[in-house]
Amino acid sequence: MEEVAEGLWLLADHEEQKGEIGKAIKCLEAICQSTVSFLPIIEVKTRLRIASLLLKHTHNVSQAKSHLERSHLLLKTVPSFFDLKCKAFSLLSQCYHLVGAISSQKNILTRALDLIALAPPAADQLELKLWACNFYSQLANALIIEGDYQSSISVLERGQISATELGFPELQMFFVISTLHVHLMQWEDDSVIASAVSRCDEAWASIHPDKRSQCIGLFFYNELLHVFYCLRICDYKNAAQHIDRLDASMKNELQQMQELKEELEAVNQSLARSDLHPRDRMALSEKQSQLQERLRTAGGRGQSTSAYSESVKQSWGERLELAPFPMNGEWLPRNAVNALVDLMVATLGRPKGLFKECSKRIESGMLIVQEELMKLGITENRKEVDLQHSAIWMAGVYLMLLMQFLENKVALELTRSEFVEAQEALVQMRKWFIRFPTILQACESIIEMLRGQYAHSVGCYSEAAFHYIEAAKLTESKSMRAISQVYAAISYICIGDADSSSLALDLIGPIYRTMDSFVGVREKTCILFAYGLLLMKQHDLQEARSRLARGLQLTHMHLGNLQLVAQYLTILGSLALALHDTVQAKEILRSALTLAKKLYDIPTQIWVLSVLTAMYQELGERGHEMENAEYHQKKMGDLQKKLADAYSSIHHIELVDKVKVEITQYNDLDTKHISTSPPLRTNLDIPESIGLSTPAPNASASRLVDLDKDTRRRSRRKY
């Protein structure tokens, strides 16, 4: 019967190579369903193969789990076959992960590590430690999902010890960078984070340059985490350097793949000729196979030259994998990483006014995301209750990326006073949130924040304050809560009456006293701006000038947000004029106008022009006064037209109205398969998964979570 099984295995391999996954599974199921008994090990190997196919090519996790649980039971009676037992443990852990059974996953991984600990002395130590690394990685990931950061770090450190004992720098790098990932999620001590970043730099430097070029997954993982760290501490200079490296690497890979595709297409066209000589056809067929293989392994995704990859005879696969077999996984699929690079370029470039490049990257990233959502079956009418549980995790990655692209688009359009375009992007965000309220739970506060920004931009200050306060209520992020309250205070100041000013003071006062507790200077610059504006309204001009000058210095040195710089300059110019320092006022206001023009920021231009006109009037410079007044009138006309278009839009009322987004409350039966995994919590930027969880992108367990809750630089309108 063993010969029959081997024949069916070969036939299954043949069908899989042809892409006939259903037929391949049927070949294997014939062994399991046979009335004639096969040896237990043959059944185990067959069921493991079926489970692997199901996990790789389908969303049928339940059936895969059944096969694996049966294999696990059979293996209990077998004293040897260590590798099969480890493979069964690993795949079963992935199944539990995909269905959200984290407790079961932790239990099976603990038993797997016990198996390794009890292995006989004669066992292959290389194989033992490699499987231990696999299980440590998955266990750390499971602990992260439960929010047990310290235990996760402890497990990763044990994994790093195993990797060090093996002497594999790439594997050591994997555990070091994974540990940084957890620290970024937890973020309790700045010095601990900085030390983790330094260890990553040391680990990467320890890898031979020739091998680094083949560790593409680790390269992207490391560089992106460095970007998130730099953005969090407002080190935009270093963030830009890392983003440039990421962007160059991504473009280089895409160019290589495009060239290979073009060459393959030329070969295919030649092979289609009917008059081709047999010898030439054979040569072209061989070249076709070579090109197909090169395309499959493009960008360093082919066979690793490391010693341990040779020992297990496995390639790195077609993904941005972080380590070879038996780790068998990735942080994110390649297309998600490409979209994330586009997002980082747009996020860093938008405050600098690089709108053309940002728009290009937003469009490019959204196209990638929408194509991937289509592959997951997320079409126009699909809702989250329609999704397979195994698809929810990967859907969450792409949906969060999509929402962040839209968020950047809203901010970009508001900065350049394109209110209708901002409306459309914000309405899209609302629609996605209504369809996927659990997966996109964290976006509710972001949407309210953006509604506040839109309302403030079009002069609806009371409505803006309402939405900012709602955003503060909906977030768990200390940073976002503070910024939302500051923005609400500014909207209250703009209303102008005594009661509103009192409300603004109530909001700003407590935050001002705690502003040094935030990481970086992003929150501090917003708080100083609002506090200085409030002092100015209270006619405490010297104190206002001191606070605003400090805020401007921090903004200029650390943030590079040109719109905020322009607005700081405008207020400081107004203060200089009020204090009769017309020389300084003129210089400051001209700089503010230059920046506002670069950003196509019409409200700030109008604001600066009104102050300049008043200054020229005070100085008796009639010619300059008339010139400014004329330009001011022209800009007012432009703004009124844009505002009229915004007010007449069918979306205006629903966006500014003082009501939250209403979502459908599904019954318990509908949401059972969604609620088994914890909801995404706050202002999210990068995926949670720090380990290697699944064997294929279409079943990845990576999700987006709050690794860097504070990387958003939102546009600030004329206050």
C-alpha positions in Angstrom: 0.0 0.0 0.0 3.0 2.3 0.5 3.5 2.3 -3.3 -0.1 3.4 -3.8 0.3 6.2 -1.4 3.5 7.4 -3.1 1.8 7.3 -6.4 -1.1 9.5 -5.1 1.4 11.9 -3.5 3.2 12.3 -6.9 -0.1 12.8 -8.7 -1.1 15.4 -6.1 2.2 17.2 -6.7 1.6 17.2 -10.4 -1.9 18.6 -10.0 -0.7 21.4 -7.7 2.0 22.4 -10.2 -0.8 22.8 -12.8 -2.7 24.9 -10.3 -5.5 22.3 -9.9 -5.6 22.5 -6.1 -9.0 20.8 -5.8 -7.8 17.8 -7.7 -4.6 17.6 -5.7 -6.5 17.6 -2.5 -8.8 14.8 -3.8 -5.8 12.7 -4.6 -4.6 13.0 -1.0 -8.1 12.5 0.5 -8.3 9.2 -1.4 -5.7 7.9 1.0 -7.5 9.2 4.1 -10.9 7.9 3.0 -9.6 4.5 1.8 -11.4 1.4 3.2 -7.9 -0.2 3.3 -5.8 0.9 6.2 -2.5 2.7 5.5 0.3 2.9 8.0 -0.2 5.7 10.6 2.8 7.6 9.3 1.5 7.6 5.7 -1.8 9.0 7.0 0.0 11.6 9.0 2.1 12.8 6.0 -1.0 12.9 3.8 -3.1 14.9 6.3 -0.2 17.3 6.8 0.0 17.8 3.1 -3.7 18.4 2.8 -3.6 20.9 5.6 -0.7 22.7 4.0 -2.6 23.0 0.7 -5.7 24.2 2.4 -3.9 26.9 4.3 -1.9 28.0 1.3 -4.6 28.1 -1.3 -8.0 28.4 0.5 -9.7 29.9 3.5 -10.9 26.5 4.7 -9.1 26.7 8.0 -11.6 24.4 9.9 -11.0 21.5 7.6 -7.2 22.0 7.8 -7.5 22.1 11.6 -9.4 18.8 11.6 -6.7 17.1 9.5 -4.0 18.5 11.8 -5.7 17.5 15.0 -6.1 14.0 13.7 -2.4 13.9 12.7 -1.5 15.1 16.2 -3.4 12.3 17.8 -1.8 9.7 15.5 1.7 11.0 16.2 1.2 10.7 20.0 1.5 6.9 19.5 4.7 7.1 17.5 8.0 7.3 19.5 10.1 9.0 16.7 9.4 11.2 13.6 10.4 14.4 15.4 10.3 16.5 12.3 6.7 15.4 11.5 5.6 16.2 15.0 7.1 19.7 14.9 5.5 20.4 11.5 2.1 19.3 12.9 2.6 21.5 16.0 3.6 24.5 13.8 0.7 24.1 11.3 -1.9 23.5 14.1 -0.6 26.7 15.9 -1.2 28.6 12.7 -4.7 27.3 12.4 -5.6 28.3 15.9 -4.1 31.7 15.2 -6.3 32.1 12.1 -9.5 31.2 13.9 -8.6 33.4 16.9 -8.2 30.6 19.4 -5.1 32.2 21.0 -5.4 30.2 24.2 -5.3 26.9 22.3 -2.4 28.3 20.2 -0.3 29.1 23.3 -1.1 25.6 24.7 0.0 23.8 21.5 3.2 25.9 21.3 4.1 25.2 24.9 3.7 21.5 24.3 5.9 21.8 21.1 8.7 23.5 23.1 8.4 20.7 25.8 8.8 18.2 23.0 12.1 19.9 22.0 13.3 20.1 25.5 12.7 16.3 26.0 14.4 15.4 22.7 17.1 12.6 23.0 20.7 13.7 23.0 21.2 11.9 19.6 18.7 14.3 18.0 19.9 16.7 15.3 20.7 19.9 17.3 20.5 22.1 14.2 17.0 20.8 13.5 16.0 21.2 17.2 17.1 24.8 17.5 15.5 25.8 14.2 12.1 24.4 15.2 12.6 26.0 18.6 13.0 29.4 16.8 9.8 28.7 14.9 7.8 28.1 18.1 9.3 31.0 20.0 8.4 33.3 17.1 4.8 32.1 17.0 4.4 32.1 20.8 5.7 35.7 21.0 3.1 36.7 18.3 0.3 35.1 20.3 1.4 36.9 23.5 1.4 40.2 21.6 -2.2 39.7 20.6 -3.1 39.3 24.2 -1.2 42.4 25.1 1.4 40.5 27.2 4.4 42.5 26.0 6.9 41.5 28.7 6.3 37.8 28.2 6.6 38.3 24.4 9.9 40.0 24.8 11.1 37.2 27.1 10.2 34.6 24.6 11.9 36.5 21.7 15.1 36.7 23.8 15.0 32.9 24.2 14.6 32.7 20.5 17.6 34.9 20.0 19.7 32.7 22.3 18.8 29.7 20.1 19.7 31.7 16.9 23.0 32.8 18.5 23.9 29.2 19.4 23.3 28.2 15.8 25.6 31.0 14.7 23.2 32.4 12.1 23.3 36.2 12.0 20.2 36.5 9.9 18.1 34.6 12.4 19.6 36.6 15.2 18.6 39.8 13.3 15.0 38.4 13.0 14.6 38.1 16.8 16.4 41.4 17.5 14.1 43.4 15.1 11.0 41.5 16.4 12.0 42.6 19.9 12.2 46.2 18.8 8.7 45.8 17.2 7.3 44.8 20.6 9.1 47.7 22.3 7.6 50.1 19.8 4.1 48.8 20.6 4.6 49.0 24.3 6.8 52.2 24.4 7.3 52.6 28.2 10.9 53.8 28.4 12.6 56.0 25.8 16.1 54.8 26.7 15.0 51.1 26.3 13.6 51.9 22.8 16.8 53.7 21.8 18.9 50.7 23.0 16.7 48.3 21.0 17.2 50.4 17.9 21.0 50.3 18.5 20.9 46.5 18.8 19.1 46.3 15.5 21.9 48.4 13.9 24.6 46.2 15.4 22.8 42.9 14.3 22.3 44.2 10.8 26.0 45.2 10.6 27.0 41.7 11.7 25.5 40.1 8.6 27.9 39.8 5.7 27.2 42.4 2.9 26.7 39.6 0.4 24.0 38.0 2.5 22.3 41.3 3.4 21.4 41.7 -0.3 19.4 38.5 0.0 17.6 39.4 3.2 15.1 41.7 1.5 12.4 40.9 4.0 14.6 41.8 7.0 15.8 44.9 5.2 12.2 46.2 4.7 11.2 45.2 8.2 14.2 46.9 9.8 14.0 50.1 7.8 10.3 50.5 8.3 10.5 50.0 12.0 13.3 52.6 12.1 11.0 55.0 10.2 8.2 54.5 12.7 10.7 55.1 15.6 12.0 58.3 14.0 8.6 59.6 13.3 7.6 58.9 16.9 10.5 60.9 18.3 10.1 63.6 15.5 13.5 62.9 14.0 12.3 63.6 10.4 15.8 64.0 9.0 16.7 60.4 9.8 13.2 59.2 8.9 13.7 60.7 5.5 17.0 58.8 5.0 15.4 55.5 5.9 12.4 56.2 3.6 14.7 57.1 0.7 16.5 53.7 1.1 13.2 51.9 1.2 11.9 53.7 -1.8 15.1 53.1 -3.8 15.0 49.4 -3.0 11.4 49.1 -3.9 11.8 50.9 -7.2 14.9 48.8 -8.0 13.0 45.6 -7.4 10.0 46.7 -9.4 12.3 47.7 -12.3 14.1 44.3 -12.3 10.7 42.5 -12.3 9.4 44.7 -15.2 12.6 43.9 -17.2 12.2 40.2 -16.6 8.5 40.3 -17.6 9.3 42.1 -20.8 12.1 39.6 -21.7 9.8 36.7 -20.9 7.0 38.2 -23.1 9.5 38.5 -26.0 10.5 34.8 -25.5 6.8 33.8 -25.4 6.1 35.6 -28.6 9.1 33.9 -30.3 7.8 30.5 -29.1 4.4 31.2 -30.6 5.9 31.2 -34.1 5.0 28.1 -36.1 8.2 28.1 -38.3 10.6 27.9 -35.4 13.4 25.3 -35.8 13.2 22.5 -33.1 16.7 23.4 -31.8 15.8 27.1 -31.4 12.5 26.1 -29.8 14.3 23.9 -27.3 16.7 26.8 -26.5 13.9 29.3 -26.1 11.9 26.9 -23.9 15.0 26.5 -21.6 15.3 30.3 -21.5 11.6 30.6 -20.8 12.0 28.3 -17.8 15.0 30.2 -16.6 13.2 33.6 -16.8 10.1 32.2 -15.1 12.3 31.0 -12.2 14.2 34.3 -12.0 10.9 36.2 -12.0 9.7 34.0 -9.2 12.8 34.6 -7.2 13.3 38.3 -8.2 14.5 40.7 -5.6 16.5 38.4 -3.5 13.6 36.0 -2.8 15.4 32.9 -4.1 17.7 30.4 -2.5 19.6 31.8 0.4 23.3 31.1 0.6 23.3 30.8 4.4 24.6 27.5 5.8 21.4 26.6 7.6 19.2 27.1 4.5 21.4 24.5 2.7 20.9 22.1 5.6 17.1 22.1 5.3 17.0 22.4 1.4 14.4 25.1 1.4 14.2 28.4 -0.6 12.9 31.6 0.8 9.9 31.5 -1.4 8.1 34.2 -3.4 7.5 36.6 -0.5 9.3 39.1 1.6 10.2 36.4 4.1 12.1 37.1 7.3 13.7 33.7 7.6 13.8 30.4 5.7 12.2 27.1 6.6 11.1 26.1 9.1 10.2 29.7 10.1 8.2 29.8 6.8 6.6 33.2 7.0 6.7 36.9 6.5 5.9 40.1 8.3 3.7 41.5 5.5 3.1 40.5 1.9 5.2 42.3 -0.7 2.3 44.4 -2.0 1.4 45.5 1.5 5.0 46.6 2.1 5.1 48.4 -1.3 1.9 50.3 -0.3 3.4 51.0 3.1 6.4 52.6 1.5 4.2 54.8 -0.6 2.3 55.8 2.5 5.5 56.7 4.3 6.7 58.8 1.4 3.3 60.7 1.3 3.1 61.0 5.1 6.6 62.6 5.3 6.3 64.7 2.2 2.8 66.3 2.8 3.8 68.7 5.6 6.6 69.9 3.4 4.2 70.8 0.6 5.4 68.2 -1.8 1.8 67.7 -3.0 2.5 66.4 -6.5 4.6 63.5 -5.3 2.3 62.9 -2.4 -0.8 62.7 -4.7 1.1 60.3 -6.9 2.0 58.0 -4.0 -1.5 58.1 -2.5 -2.9 57.1 -5.9 -0.3 54.4 -6.3 -0.8 53.0 -2.8 -4.6 53.0 -3.0 -4.5 51.1 -6.3 -2.3 48.4 -4.8 -4.6 48.2 -1.8 -7.8 48.0 -3.8 -6.4 45.2 -6.0 -5.5 43.2 -2.9 -8.9 43.8 -1.4 -10.5 42.4 -4.6 -8.3 39.3 -4.2 -9.7 38.9 -0.7 -13.2 39.1 -2.1 -13.9 42.6 -0.7 -16.1 44.0 -3.4 -18.3 47.0 -3.4 -21.2 45.5 -1.4 -19.2 43.1 0.8 -19.4 43.7 4.6 -17.2 42.4 7.4 -19.8 39.8 8.4 -19.5 38.3 5.0 -15.8 37.6 5.4 -14.2 34.3 6.3 -12.4 34.5 9.6 -9.1 33.7 8.1 -9.5 36.6 5.7 -10.2 39.2 8.4 -6.6 39.5 9.5 -5.2 40.3 6.1 -8.3 42.4 5.2 -7.5 44.5 8.3 -4.0 45.2 7.0 -5.2 46.5 3.7 -8.3 48.3 5.0 -6.1 50.2 7.5 -3.7 51.1 4.8 -6.5 52.3 2.7 -7.9 54.5 5.5 -4.5 56.0 6.1 -4.1 56.9 2.4 -7.6 58.5 2.5 -6.7 60.3 5.7 -3.6 61.8 4.0 -5.7 62.7 1.0 -8.2 64.6 3.2 -5.4 66.5 5.0 -3.6 67.3 1.7 -6.8 68.6 0.0 -7.7 70.7 3.1 -4.2 72.2 3.1 -4.6 73.5 -0.4 -8.2 74.5 0.1 -9.7 71.8 -2.2 -12.7 71.3 0.1 -14.9 69.2 -2.3 -12.1 66.8 -2.9 -11.5 66.5 0.8 -15.2 65.8 1.3 -15.1 63.0 -1.2 -12.2 61.3 0.5 -13.7 61.7 3.9 -17.0 60.3 2.7 -15.2 57.3 1.4 -13.6 56.8 4.8 -17.1 56.9 6.4 -18.4 54.3 4.0 -15.6 51.9 4.6 -16.0 52.3 8.4 -19.7 51.6 8.2 -19.1 48.4 6.2 -16.2 47.2 8.5 -16.9 48.8 11.9 -15.1 46.1 14.0 -12.0 45.8 11.8 -11.8 49.6 11.4 -12.9 50.5 15.0 -9.8 52.5 15.5 -10.7 54.8 12.6 -13.8 56.2 14.2 -11.8 58.7 16.2 -9.7 59.6 13.1 -12.9 60.2 11.1 -14.3 62.5 13.8 -10.9 64.3 13.9 -11.1 64.8 10.1 -14.7 66.0 10.3 -13.6 68.6 12.8 -10.8 69.7 10.5 -13.1 69.9 7.5 -15.7 71.9 9.6 -13.1 74.3 10.9 -11.7 74.8 7.4 -15.0 75.9 6.0 -15.8 78.2 9.0 -18.2 75.9 11.0 -16.3 76.4 14.3 -19.0 75.1 16.7 -19.4 72.0 14.6 -15.7 71.5 14.5 -15.3 71.7 18.2 -18.1 69.1 18.6 -16.3 66.6 16.3 -12.9 67.2 17.9 -14.4 66.5 21.4 -16.0 63.3 20.0 -12.6 62.3 18.6 -11.0 62.8 22.0 -13.7 60.6 23.6 -13.2 57.8 21.1 -9.4 57.3 21.3 -7.2 55.5 23.8 -4.2 57.4 22.6 -3.0 60.0 25.0 -1.4 61.9 22.1 -4.5 62.0 19.9 -6.7 62.9 22.8 -4.5 65.9 23.6 -4.3 67.1 20.0 -8.1 66.7 19.5 -8.7 68.8 22.6 -6.2 71.4 21.5 -8.0 71.7 18.1 -11.3 71.9 19.9 -9.9 74.8 22.0 -8.8 76.6 18.8 -12.2 76.3 17.3 -13.7 77.7 20.5 -11.3 80.6 20.3 -12.4 81.2 16.7 -16.1 81.4 17.8 -15.0 84.5 19.8 -17.5 84.9 22.6 -16.7 84.8 26.3 -18.2 81.4 26.9 -16.3 79.8 24.1 -13.0 81.4 25.3 -13.7 80.0 28.8 -14.2 76.5 27.3 -11.0 76.8 25.4 -9.1 77.7 28.5 -10.6 74.7 30.3 -9.3 72.5 27.6 -5.8 74.0 27.1 -4.9 74.5 30.8 -4.6 70.9 31.9 -2.8 69.8 28.7 -0.4 72.7 28.9 0.8 71.5 32.3 1.5 68.0 31.0 3.0 68.8 27.6 6.5 67.8 28.5 5.3 64.2 29.2 4.8 63.5 25.4 7.4 61.7 23.3 8.9 64.1 20.7 7.7 67.7 20.2 4.6 67.2 18.0 2.1 67.7 20.8 4.1 70.5 22.4 4.1 72.6 19.2 0.3 72.3 18.9 -0.2 73.1 22.6 2.1 76.2 22.4 0.3 77.4 19.3 -3.1 77.2 21.0 -1.9 78.6 24.3 -0.2 81.5 22.6 -3.3 82.2 20.6 -5.4 82.2 23.8 -2.9 84.6 25.5 -3.1 86.9 22.5 -6.9 86.9 22.8 -6.5 87.8 26.5 -4.2 90.7 25.4 -1.2 89.2 27.2 1.0 90.0 24.2 4.5 89.6 25.6 3.7 86.2 27.2 2.0 85.2 24.0 5.0 86.2 21.9 7.3 84.2 24.2 5.2 81.0 23.9 4.7 81.3 20.2 8.4 82.0 19.5 9.3 78.8 21.4 6.7 76.8 19.5 7.9 78.2 16.1 11.5 77.3 17.0 10.5 73.7 17.8 8.3 73.4 14.7 11.0 74.7 12.4 13.8 72.6 13.9 12.0 69.3 14.4 8.7 69.1 12.4 9.2 70.9 9.1 5.5 71.4 8.9 5.3 74.4 6.5 1.7 75.2 7.2 2.1 75.3 10.9 5.3 77.4 10.4 3.3 79.8 8.2 0.6 80.1 10.8 3.1 80.7 13.7 4.7 83.4 11.6 1.4 85.0 10.9 0.5 85.3 14.5 3.9 86.5 15.5 3.8 89.1 12.7 0.4 90.3 14.1 2.0 90.5 17.6 5.0 92.4 16.3 2.6 94.8 14.7 0.6 95.2 17.8 3.8 95.9 19.7 4.7 98.5 17.1 7.7 96.5 15.8 6.8 97.1 12.1 10.3 96.2 10.7 10.1 92.7 12.2 6.4 92.4 11.4 7.0 93.1 7.7 9.8 90.5 7.5 7.9 87.8 9.4 4.6 88.3 7.4 6.4 88.2 4.0 7.9 84.8 5.0 4.5 83.6 6.1 2.9 84.7 2.8 5.7 82.9 0.8 5.0 79.6 2.6 1.3 80.0 2.3 1.6 80.5 -1.5 3.8 77.4 -1.8 1.1 75.3 0.0 -1.8 76.9 -2.1 -3.2 77.6 1.4 -5.7 80.3 0.6 -7.1 80.9 4.1 -3.6 81.5 5.5 -2.8 83.8 2.5 -5.9 85.9 3.3 -5.0 86.0 6.9 -1.4 87.2 6.2 -2.7 89.7 3.6 -5.2 91.2 6.0 -2.4 91.8 8.6 0.0 93.2 5.9 -2.7 95.6 4.6 -3.3 96.9 8.2 0.4 97.3 8.7 0.8 99.3 5.4 -2.2 101.4 6.4 -0.6 102.2 9.8 2.7 103.1 8.0 0.9 105.3 5.5 2.3 103.3 2.6 -0.7 103.8 0.4 0.7 102.0 -2.7 1.5 98.8 -0.8 -1.8 99.0 1.0 -3.8 99.2 -2.2 -1.7 96.4 -3.8 -2.3 94.1 -0.8 -6.0 95.0 -0.6 -6.4 94.1 -4.3 -4.6 90.8 -3.9 -6.6 90.1 -0.7 -9.9 90.7 -2.6 -8.8 88.3 -5.3 -8.0 85.6 -2.8 -11.2 86.2 -1.0 -13.1 85.6 -4.2 -11.2 82.4 -4.8 -12.0 81.2 -1.3 -15.7 82.2 -1.5 -16.0 80.2 -4.7 -14.5 77.1 -3.1 -16.6 77.5 0.0 -19.8 77.9 -2.1 -18.9 74.6 -4.0 -18.4 72.9 -0.6 -21.6 74.2 0.9 -23.6 73.2 -2.1 -22.3 69.6 -2.1 -24.6 66.9 -0.9 -22.0 65.8 1.6 -21.5 69.0 3.4 -24.3 68.8 5.9 -23.7 65.1 6.8 -20.0 65.9 7.5 -20.5 68.9 9.7 -23.7 67.8 11.4 -23.3 67.3 15.1 -23.9 63.5 15.1 -21.5 60.6 15.1 -21.2 58.1 12.3 -24.0 55.5 12.7 -23.1 51.9 12.1 -25.3 48.8 11.9 -25.3 46.8 15.1 -25.1 43.2 13.9 -26.5 40.4 16.1 -24.2 38.1 18.0 -24.5 35.3 15.5 -23.4 37.5 12.7 -20.3 38.9 14.5 -19.3 35.7 16.3 -16.5 35.0 13.9 -15.3 38.6 14.0 -15.3 39.2 17.7 -13.0 36.2 18.5 -10.0 38.5 17.9 -9.4 41.7 19.8 -10.5 44.9 18.0 -7.9 47.2 16.6 -7.6 49.9 19.2 -6.1 53.3 18.3 -4.4 55.5 15.7 -2.7 52.7 13.8 0.3 52.7 11.5 2.1 49.3 11.3 1.2 45.6 11.6 1.1 43.9 14.9 2.4 40.5 13.9 6.0 40.2 15.1 6.4 36.6 14.1 5.9 34.3 11.2 2.3 33.1 11.5 1.1 31.5 8.3 2.3 29.8 5.2 0.7 32.1 2.6 -0.1 35.8 2.1 -3.8 35.1 1.5 -4.1 33.7 5.0 -1.7 36.0 6.8 -2.4 36.8 10.5 -0.7 40.1 10.4 -2.9 43.0 11.5 -2.4 46.7 11.9 -2.1 48.1 15.4 -0.8 51.0 17.4 2.9 50.7 17.0 3.2 54.4 16.4 0.0 56.1 17.5 1.3 59.6 16.9 2.9 59.7 13.4 0.1 61.7 11.8 0.8 65.3 11.0 -2.6 66.8 10.4 -3.2 70.0 8.5 -4.0 73.0 10.6 -6.2 75.6 9.0 -6.3 79.3 9.7 -7.2 79.8 13.3 
